[in-house]
């Protein structure tokens, strides 16, 4: 019983904070950027169109947080959270080092470790999975491995699809008839 209460407390803490983080982006709650500014941030990170990716990231955080807090869906919610953390840490936090006080990856590592623990073990007896009878069925090691692998692969694909090219027209590097640069012969 103590284990179940401890898991409930940990799930609610991790899940509620993650869901609130997503609500900041998509709903502007808790002094968050809201969808327009979150879209600009995502665009600047190379996720285009930025608003679409901001909404996807925000709803991933809300849904994964809700699934974890409720203890529903076995490894699905934790895998979603891990996927989101991989992308966030690689694009935003990695350049800032490890510690959170400097904007580093520390908090993302803690979230990911908690999510991996939930995915690999169990949500406990005080969970929706226990109530609806899916607690044991969703704890198959092959299923858990496939769900986690799919989430990680999705994060890697998303990171590799980023467009980090500079905005605006390219600087011309040729001279001649169609170049906006002056002809060197005419300049001399």
N, C-alpha and C positions, 0 to 999 in steps of 0.2 A: 504494500500500500504506500509506503514512504517513497519507493521508486516511482510509482505512478504519479504521486503528487509533485515530486521533483521534476519529472518529465513534463508534466502539465505546466508548471511554472516556467521552465526553460523554453518550452514551445511558445507559450503566450508572449514571453518577453521578446524572443527572436522574431516571431511572426508578426506581432503588433508593431514593432519598430520598423520592420521591413515594409509592411503595408502602409504605415504612416509616411515612410520615405517616398513610396510611389505616389501617395496622395498629394504630397508636396508638388510633384512634377505635373501631374495631370489635372489636379483640382485647385492648385495654388494654396492648399491648406497649410497650416503651421508655418507661415511666413515663407512658403515655397515659391519657386520661380513661376509656377503656372505653365500651361501648355505652350504659350508663345515663346517665352524666354527659354523654357526647356528645349524647345525645338531649335532655337538659335544655338544653344550650347551643343546639342547633338550635331547640328550642321557643322559647327566649328571643329568638332572631333572627327569629321569625315563621314558621318552617317547621313546620307542624303536620300530622300528628303528628310530634313531634321525633325520636323514636327511629327511625321509618321513614326520615326524611330524613337522619339521621346515618348510618344503614346505607348508604343510597344514595350519599351523599357519600364515605364511607369506601371502599366497593367501587369507586367510580369512580376514586379515587386509586390503589387497589391494582391494578386492571386496567389503567388508563392507564400506570402506572409499569412494570408487567410487559411490556406491549406495546412501550413505548419501549425498555426495557432489552434486550429480545430482538430488537428491530428487526423486529417483526411487525405486519402490518396496515396498512402505509403510513400515511396521514394520520389513521387512526381514533384511535389512542392519543394523539397530540399534540392532536387536536381535543377529546378528552375532557378532557385536562388543562387546556386553555385554557378550556373551559366551566366547569370547577371553579374555576379561578383567578378568572374574572370574578365568580362568585357570592361567593367568599370575600373578594375584595378589596372588592366593593361593600357587603357586609353587615358585615364585621368590621374591615377594615384602613383603609378610606378615611377615616374620621373622624380617624385618627391621623396623617395626613400621609404623606409619602413614605418616610422612612427606617425600616428594619426595627428599629433600636434603640428606636424609639418605638411599635412595633407597626404601622408603616405598610405601604404597598403595595410597597415596594422588592423584596422577595423574590418576590412574585407576578408582578411585571413581568419579573423575570429568568427565572422558570420559563416564563412565557408566551412570551417571546422565544426561548428555547431550543426550546420545543415548536413554535412557528411555523416556526423554521428547519428542524426535522426534517420537518414536514409539507410545506413548500414545496420542499425539496431531496431528500434521500435518506438512508436509514439506512446506506448504505455496503455494501461487499462482504462484510463480516463481520456478517451479519444473517440472521435467519430468512427474511426476504423473499427474500434472495439464494439461500439454500439451497433453498427450495421453488419458486423460479422466479416469484414474484409481484412482484419488485422493480420491473420496468419497467411492468407492467400497473397497479400501484397508484399510479403517478406521473403519471397523466393530469391535466392542469391543471383540467379541468372537474370531475372526481371530487374532487380536492383542494379546489376552491372550494366545491362543494356540501357536502362533509363539514364544512369549517370554518364555512360559513354556517349549517348545521343546528345545530352545537354552540353557536354564538353565539346563534342564535334560541332554542334550548332554555334557555340561561342567562337570557336576557331574560324569557322566559315564566315561568321559575321565580322570578325576582326579583319579577315583577309579581303572582305568586300568593301572596306572603307575607301573613300575617295579623298585623299589628302592633297590633291593637286591645288595649287593656289587659285584663288578666285580671279575672274577677269581674263582679259585677253593675254595671250602669251607675248612676251617681249620679242619683237622681230630680231633675228640674228643674221639676216642676209641683206645684201644691198643689190639693187638692180631695178629693173623696170617696175615691178609691182611692190617694191619695198617702201614703207613709209619713211625709211631713213634716207638722208641725202646721199646722193651718189658721190663717192670719194673723188672721182675725176672732176665732177662739176664743182666740188668744194675747193679744189686746188687751183 
